């Protein structure tokens, strides 16, 4: 099972979701069963590490953000089993670029948008962690249900 988290630039919300989910998967002993990745609908941060504020907020909770930003690619739509957008805007962006023959299920990570903390204060990154952690816990429970 391959899960792909997608936000706008792949430096705040999707790397946070990716890291939280990766840790939950490891804690559940499912590392070999569930692969976790992240991407952005835009390319403006491609090659950059996760936002320092997101990294610091996650580190305070024992979660490690890693990797570099990348833009979602056509292959993601067939290599991933499920692609989770952090908000309605990114879900619409994904629906517009979804290639013919794509097999991945497209949906939102949570029943409400995960707010973009990029232009806000430090507390926004903690709020994102709270929301993403709860959503990833629900997702893992769903993926474990036969």
ZIZI-V488504 format. One record per residue. N is the residue number from 1. RES is the residue in one small letter. SS is DSSP state (a for helix, b for strand, c for the rest). PSI is psi in radians with two decimals (* if undefined). Layout:
# ZIZI-V488504
n: (N:N)
res: (RES:RES)
ss: (SS:SS)
psi: (PSI:PSI)
This chain:
# ZIZI-V488504
n: (1:2:3:4:5:6:7:8:9:10:11:12:13:14:15:16:17:18:19:20:21:22:23:24:25:26:27:28:29:30:31:32:33:34:35:36:37:38:39:40:41:42:43:44:45:46:47:48:49:50:51:52:53:54:55:56:57:58:59:60:61:62:63:64:65:66:67:68:69:70:71:72:73:74:75:76:77:78:79:80:81:82:83:84:85:86:87:88:89:90:91:92:93:94:95:96:97:98:99:100:101:102:103:104:105:106:107:108:109:110:111:112:113:114:115:116:117:118:119:120:121:122:123:124:125:126:127:128:129:130:131:132:133:134:135:136:137:138:139:140:141:142:143:144:145:146)
res: (x:x:x:x:x:x:x:x:x:x:x:x:x:x:x:x:x:x:x:x:x:x:x:x:x:x:x:x:x:x:x:x:x:x:x:x:x:x:x:x:x:x:x:x:x:x:x:x:x:x:x:x:x:x:x:x:x:x:x:x:x:x:x:x:x:x:x:x:x:x:x:x:x:x:x:x:x:x:x:x:x:x:x:x:x:x:x:x:x:x:x:x:x:x:x:x:x:x:x:x:x:x:x:x:x:x:x:x:x:x:x:x:x:x:x:x:x:x:x:x:x:x:x:x:x:x:x:x:x:x:x:x:x:x:x:x:x:x:x:x:x:x:x:x:x:x)
ss: (c:b:b:b:b:b:b:c:c:c:c:c:a:a:a:a:a:a:a:a:a:a:a:a:a:a:a:c:c:c:c:c:c:c:b:b:b:b:b:b:c:c:c:c:c:c:c:c:b:c:c:a:a:a:a:a:a:a:a:c:c:c:c:c:c:c:c:b:c:c:b:c:c:c:c:a:a:a:a:c:c:b:b:b:b:c:c:a:a:a:a:a:a:a:a:a:a:c:c:c:c:c:c:c:b:b:b:b:c:c:c:c:c:c:c:c:c:c:c:c:c:c:a:a:a:a:a:a:a:a:a:a:a:a:a:a:a:a:a:a:a:a:a:a:c:c)
psi: (2.23:2.21:2.28:2.15:2.37:2.27:-2.81:-1.01:-0.09:0.68:-0.21:-1.33:-0.85:-0.66:-0.57:-0.84:-0.74:-0.83:-0.74:-0.81:-0.71:-0.73:-0.74:-0.73:-0.77:-0.78:-0.53:-0.04:0.50:0.33:-0.66:-0.23:-0.52:2.06:2.40:2.40:2.98:2.71:3.00:2.70:-0.39:2.86:0.00:-0.35:0.15:2.32:-0.15:2.65:2.97:2.67:2.39:-0.63:-0.66:-0.72:-0.75:-0.76:-0.75:-0.74:-0.61:-0.34:0.16:0.33:2.33:2.08:2.38:-3.11:-3.05:2.65:2.56:2.78:2.52:2.46:2.73:-0.66:-0.47:-0.53:-0.23:-0.45:-0.51:2.57:-0.67:2.38:2.12:1.98:2.51:-0.26:3.01:-0.66:-0.85:-0.55:-0.76:-0.71:-0.76:-0.71:-0.59:-0.53:0.03:2.10:2.74:2.49:0.06:2.45:-0.27:2.49:2.25:2.29:3.05:2.66:-0.69:2.91:-0.13:2.71:2.44:2.01:2.54:2.03:-0.04:-0.78:0.12:-2.86:3.13:-0.63:-0.44:-0.58:-0.60:-0.70:-0.73:-0.77:-0.76:-0.87:-0.79:-0.69:-0.82:-0.74:-0.71:-0.60:-0.74:-0.72:-0.79:-0.72:-0.70:-0.77:-0.47:-0.28:2.14:*)
